[in-house]
Amino acid sequence: MDEARSVLERLERIESMQRAHADPTELLEELRALVHEAEEWAQIEGGDAGRSAVARLRESLARDMIEA
């Protein structure tokens, strides 16, 4: 359950940073950490749905990196 809590806390931090118009580099670091934490969560309790969610996060991050 700690993994799920970490993911939710990271998402809240990212949303707060976005509202504060944080530097894109800082946001990117947070997004990378989010993907890592989501991977850990999916391995422990996410099953197929968790792995699918992590794959979508990776795709989104890759797309954002290309657009930046």
C-alpha positions, 0 to 999 in steps of 0.5 A, spaced: 500 500 500 505 504 500 507 504 493 500 506 491 500 512 497 507 514 493 504 514 486 498 519 489 502 523 493 507 524 487 501 526 482 499 531 487 506 534 487 506 534 480 499 538 480 501 543 485 507 544 481 503 545 474 499 550 478 505 554 480 508 554 473 514 550 475 520 549 470 519 544 465 525 540 467 523 540 474 516 537 472 520 532 467 524 529 473 517 528 477 514 525 471 520 520 471 519 519 478 512 517 477 513 512 472 518 509 476 513 509 482 508 506 478 512 501 476 513 498 483 506 499 484 504 495 478 509 489 480 506 488 487 499 489 486 497 492 479 496 486 475 495 487 468 491 493 469 497 496 473 502 494 467 497 497 462 497 504 466 505 504 467 505 503 459 501 509 458 505 513 463 511 511 459 508 513 452 505 520 455 512 521 458 516 520 451 511 524 447 512 530 452 519 529 452 519 530 444 514 536 444 518 539 449 
